[in-house]
Amino acid sequence: MNTVKKICKEMSWKTTAFLFSVTAIFSFLICFGIAEAGTKTDVVRMIPESFSSIAENSTPAVINVRTVKNIKGGGRVFRHFSGKPFGHGTPGDDFFKKFFGGRPHRDFKQRSLGSGFIIDKEGYIVTNNHVIEDADKIRVILKDGKEFDAEIIGHDPSTDLALIKIEPEIDLPVLKFGSSEDLTVGEWVVAIGSPFGLAHTVTAGIVSAKGRVIGSGPYDDFIQTDASINPGNSGGPLLNMQGMVVGINTAIIAGGQGIGFAIPVDLAKGIINQLKRDGSVTRGWLGVGIQNLTEEIANYYGIKEVKGAFVMEVFPDDPADIAGIKPKDIIVEINGSMVESSRDLTGLIANIGVGEEVEIKVIRNGEKKTFKVKIGKRKDDVAASGKIKQNDRLGINLSNVTPETARRFNIQAERGVLVTDVDPDSKGEKAGVMVGDIIMEVNRTPVNDIKEYDREIKKVKSGETIQLFIKRAESGFRVVKLVK
């Protein structure tokens, strides 16, 4: 203590005050976990000091998109009110005739808005497909108020991406692509767009999750963020703290707060390049219906690792069928790249050129097999034909697949037995069998109709376990166990 007093006397009071202030501040930082005690004296900055530099540098390249779509005859809403909304001969009929009855239907202009961002000096702009789809006129407005007519270069409904172009009369600001692969959960991001028509709105948040599947299409792989995204933000950029594009803001959940979704820029890059070069997107096609390999299916087939894409069906005369791949194969590798899920397989195949030959490894009956497959061109709609049927003593009412029952239950199947009803409190209901399920196998034996189903059920003695291999709409294959 005497030593401290002596030092303080020798130093000016200003220097002493400064040292005590620094000590107090550092102790505060340690207390709240912002700095660590010991030799490490760096202060970890948890929140960016400001987003203003990102906003200032990036917003000039973010544009407002306004579209006009001509709806012939006034559209569905106009026709509803200009007809007989209360039916024939109602008291309101004369009233509506007076105001609407004798008029021809007028054309109706539907207006919408969204966002986008400029990617090069030539005037190419990235936005969402749903922003410009079927538009008769597209108008682009820059931050400085300058307006340009835009033309559609190409669009891809599967990923909801579109490329439009303006003819610039000025030197355009542009945004650079970053990497969504390098993006980490918890990292700060900034969204810029025109929510509710309020142009150049900047919001900030963090990456809440990556690889989100929200049921919007076969290429779901969204970045989830809590940066505020609202109607009108569609097509705008999601930026990292270096001001580089890591995603394209695309979707929100109705009624949700703090949840928005963006297309990863690494997925978008290749699509944008194809749209710029060809005006359309061509994807590779294998010709299989797939789902993730679940733990119960892996156990059912005696597979140790729950990794791979389970082949539900193989479409006739398509690449996989020609090469020899069969239903219930588990695809685990393509050209040396591991396949851990159905999404991995979809992404890998989509990025392979049409006509290119690939090596695909599958597990079949516990053994690895390799196939050479010549990739085809993806079709927009691939549908399987169906057949279905009736009756059972486990409380499960069944039917063979027919075109009529397929339409009624909205299913696609080539074989199997359709569950048309399940009795309350029956063994089937307690086991989890549901209406619309298609029973494909009984105790690992394929069944194509009710006759074959009944044959296999009769083989099982009372008190023994029955395993039903079921295909369920929207959720794929599953195994249901019940006791006879």
N, C-alpha and C positions, 0 to 999 in steps of 0.2 A: 504493500500500500504506500509506503514511504517512497518507493521507487517511482510509482505512478504519479505521486504529488510532485516529485522533483522534475519529472519529464514535463508535466503540465505547466509548471512554473516557467520552464525554459521555452515552451511553445506559446505562440500567441493564442489568445482566447478563441479567435476565429478558427484556427487549425484544430483546436481541441473539440470545438463544437461540431466541426465537419466529421471528425473521426467517430464521435459518439453517434452522429446521425446515420453514418454508413453502417455501424454495428447494429443499431436498432432496426434499420430497414432489412438487413440481411437476416436478423433473428426472426422478423415477421415472415419473411419468405420461407424460411426453414419450417416455421410453425405451421404454415398452410400448405406445405408440400411443393411449393413452386421452386425452391432451391433445396439442395441437399447439404447437410453438414459435412465437415471434413475438408479435404483438400479441394473437392470439386466446387467451384464457385460460379459456374455458368448458370444463368437463369433460363429455365425452359419456358418458352413462350407458348402457353396453351391456346390462346386465342389471337388471331391476327390483329395487329394494331389497327389496320384499316383495310377495307375492300375498295377504297376510292380509286387507287391506281389501276386496279383491274377494271373497274367500271369505266374509268376515263379512257383507257386504252382500247377496251373491247366493244363498248356500245356503238361506236360509229360503224362497225361492220355487221351489226345486228339490224335486221330490217323488219318492217311491218308488212305483212301480206294481206291484201284485201281482194276477195274474189266475188264474182257475180255469176250466178247460174240461172239460165232462163228455164222456167218450168211452164210447159205448154198447158193452156186451158185453165190457168189459175191454180193448178195443183190440187192435191187431195183435200186440203183444208177448205179452199174456196168452193170446191164442188160439193163438199158436205153441207155447207150453209146455203148454197144456191139451189140445192135439190129440195127434198121434202124431209127435213130432219125429224119431224114428228110422225112420219109414216103417211099413208094414203088417207085423204079425207079427214084430216085432223083440224081442230079449230084454228091452228096457226098456219094452215096451208095458204089461205088468201093473203095473209100478211107477207109471207115469204114470196108469193107470186108477185105481189105488188112491187117489192123491192128487188127481187132477183130473177123472178120467173122468166121474163121475156128476154133477158140479156144473154148474148153469147158469152161463153167463157173467155176471160181475158188471160193473156200470158202474165206470169208472175215472176218477178226477179227475186231470187233468194241470195242474200248477201251473207258472207262469212268472213272471218278474219283469223289470222294466225301469225306466226313468226318464222324467221329464217335467218341465215347468216351467209355472208359472202366468203367464198373460199379461194377466189383468184381475181386478178386484175381484169380478166376478160368478161367478168360479169356473171359467172356461175354461182348459183345460190342453192344451198341445201335447205329443205324443209320437209314436212311430213306429207305423205300421199293423201291423207284424209283432209288436209288443208286445201289442196288444189284439185282434188278428184272431180271430174266432170265439169270443171269451171269453164265458162264461156269467155271470161275475161279475168286476167290476173294483173293486179296493180301492186307495185313494190314501192314502199315509201322509206327513204333513208332518214337518219336521225336529223339531218339538216333541213328536212322537209322536201327535198327533191323527190319527184315521182317518176316512175318508169313503167311502161308496159312490159310484161314478162311472158315468155313462151315456155311451154313444158318441153324439156329435153328428154326426159324419161321418168318413169315411176315404177316402184316395186311394192305392190299391195302386201306381199308376204311379210315384209319388214316395216311397212308403213314409211318408206323413204321416197323422196322425190327430188329431182334436180331440175331447176328452172334457170332461165338466163335472161339478163337484161342487156341492152346495148349501151354501155357506159359512155358518157360524154366527158367524164371527169376521171381523175385518178382515184380508184376505189380503195377503201380500207379493207383488209382481209383478216381472217382469223386462221391460225395454224392448228393443225391436228396434233394432239398429244397421244397418250397411250392409255386406254382403259384397262389394259392388262396390269399396268403398274399401279393402278388406283387401289387404295386400301380402305377397308371399312373404318370409319371414324375420321377419314380425311376431309378437310374443308373443301367445299365446292360452291360455285356461284352460278345461279341461273339468270339469264337475261331474256326478256321477251316482252310480249304485249298482252298481259292478262286483262281480260274484259275490255280490250281495245286501248288500254293505257300503255302507250308505246314506251319502250326502253325502261322497263321496270327491272330493278336489280334486287334479287333476293339471295340470301346465303344460308348454308346449312352444312350438314355432313353427309357422307356416304353411309346410308343405313344398312345396306346389304348389296351383294352382287349376285348375278346369276339368277335373278328372280324369274319365275315362270308364272304368268298371270292369266294364261289361257287365251291369249290373243292370236296365236298362230303357231306354226311349226318351228319358228326360229326364236321363240321366247328366250331371252337372255338379258334381262333388264338390270340396269343400275337403279337401286332404290335410294331416294334421297329425301331428307326432310326440308330441303330448300323449297320455299313455297312455289308451287306450280299450279296454275289455274287455267280455265278455258282461255285460249288466246296465246298461251305460252307454247303451244304445240309447234314444233319445228325450230324453236330457239336453242341456243347452245347451253350445255352444262360445262363449266370451265373449272380447271384446277387452279391452284394458287399462283401458277405461272402464266395464267391467262390463256392456256391452250385448251382446245376443245377435247373433252373426254367422253361426251355423250350428246345425244340429241333428245331434248325433252319431248315426250310423246304422250304419256298417259297419266290419268289420275284415277282414283277409286271414288265412285260416287258416294258422297256423304262422308268420305274420309278426310281427316285433317293431318297434315304433316307427312303425307305419303305421296310421292310422285315417282314416275318412272322415266328413265332415259335409255335410248338405244346406245349400247357401247360403241364408241367411235371405231374400235378395231373391227367390229362387225360391219360398220357402215363404209369403211374405206374402200373395200373391194367392190361393194355394190355401187358406190358413187363413181368409181373408175369405169365400171361396165356401162353405167347409164351415160356417162360422158362420151364413151367411145362408141357404144352401139345403140343407145337409146332404150335398152331393155336389159333384163337380167336373165342369164341362162344358168341353170343349176343342174348338178349331177343328180341322177336318179338310180336307186338300187332296186326298187320295186318290192319293198317289204313293209308290213305293218309291224311296229315295234313298241315295246314298253321297257321300263327299267326292270332289272332283275331284282325281285324282292327276296327277302330272307326266306319266306315260306315257300316260294317257288324253288329257290336254291336247295332248300332242305328236301323238297318233294323229289327233285332230280338228283339228290346226293352230291351237290356241288358245294365245295368248301368256301370259295370266295364269292361274296355278293357283289360282283362287278361284271358289267357287260350289258349288252342290249338284247333283250329276249325277243325272238322273232315270233310274232303272233300269227302272221299269215304271209304267204308269198304270192304275189300277183302273177297269174299265168303269163308266160311269154315275155316277161320283163327280165332285166339283167340277172337278178339273183336266181330266178327260176331256171334260166338257161344255163347258169354256172353250176347248179346243183344244190344250192342252199335250200333248206327245208324248214317248215314250221317247227318250233321248239328248239331250233339251233340257238346258241347264245354267241353273239358276235363279240369278240374280245379284242380284236386288233385289225387295223387297216393300214397297210403300207408301213408297218412298224410303229404306228401310233396307237397307244392303248385306248380302248373304248371302255369307259367305266359306267356310262349311262346312255340312255336313248338320245339325250341331247348331244352328247359327244358324237354319236354316230351321225345324226342329222347334220350337224355342223361340218363334219369332215367330208361327207359325201357331197354336200351342197357346194363345197369349194373345189371339187375335182372336176376337171374339164370333161365335157361330153365326148365319148369315144375313147377316153383314156382307160387303160387296163390297170386294175389294182389287185393287190394281194390281200385277201380277207381270211382271217383265222377265226374259226368258230369252235365251240365245244358242243359235241353231239354224243349223247349217251356216255358222258364222262371222258370222252377222248377228243383230242384236238385234231381238227382237220383244216386244210388250207385250200382255198379256192381262188382261181383267177377269174375276175369279173370285169367285163367291159361295161363301163358306166354309160347309162343312157341319159336322155334329156327328161328332166322332171316335167310331169304333166300337172296341169292346174287342178284337175279333179280326178281322183282315183277312187272308184267305188267298187265294192265287192257285191256280187249278187247274193241273194239269200234264200233260205228255206227254213220252216219251223214246225211245233206240235202239242200233246195233251195228257193228263191224269197220272196220279201216283199215290202210294199209301203212306208217305212220310209227311203228308200235308202239303205237298208240292204239286200243283196242277200244271201240266205240261202240254206242249203242242209241237208238232213238227213245223219246220220253217216253210212258210208259203209266202208268195209275194204280198198277199193281203195282211198276214200277221207281221211281216217285216215292216210294212208301211205303218201299221197300227202302233207297233212298239218302237218305231224309228231305229231299227237295228240293221246291221250289215253282217251277214254270215253265210257261209257256204255249206256248213254242216253243223250238227249239234242239236240239242233239244232246248226249246225255249220255255222258260218259266213264265206262265201266264197269270198265276195267282198263287198265294201262299196262305194257308189257313192260319188264323190267329192261334197262338199258344201251341202250334204244332212243332214237331222236331225240326222241321225245315226252317221255320221262323226263328226258333231259338238258336239255331246254328248260324243264322245270318244270310240265308238264301233270300234273294229279292226278286220281285217282279221285273222281267226284262233280262234277267241273267240267262246266259246260254251255257248249258252243261255240255262240255266238250269231252270229258273223260270220267269214267267211274273206276276208282281204284287203278288208275293208270291205263285203263283200256279205253280207246277212243269209241265214242258212241255217235252215230250219224242220225239216228231217229229214235222214236219211242220204243220200237221193238228191240233194238239193241240195248237201250237203256234198261228196259225191264229184264232182259236176259242177264245183265250184269248185276242188277239189284237182287235178283233171285239167288245168285251165287253166294250172297252174304247171309250168314246165319243170324238169328235174333241175338242181340247183345254185342255183335261185332261192329267194328268201326267202318264207316263208309267215307271215302274221300272223294269229293266232287271237284273236278278241275273246271273252273267257271270263267267265262269271259263276260266282263261287266262293262257296259257302255261308259265311256269317259274315264274309267279307272283301270282298264286292262284286265289281266288275268289274276285270279286268286284261287286259293285252295280252301274249301269248306269241309270241315269234319263233323260228322254226326253219327250217332249210334242207332242201329236198326232195332 
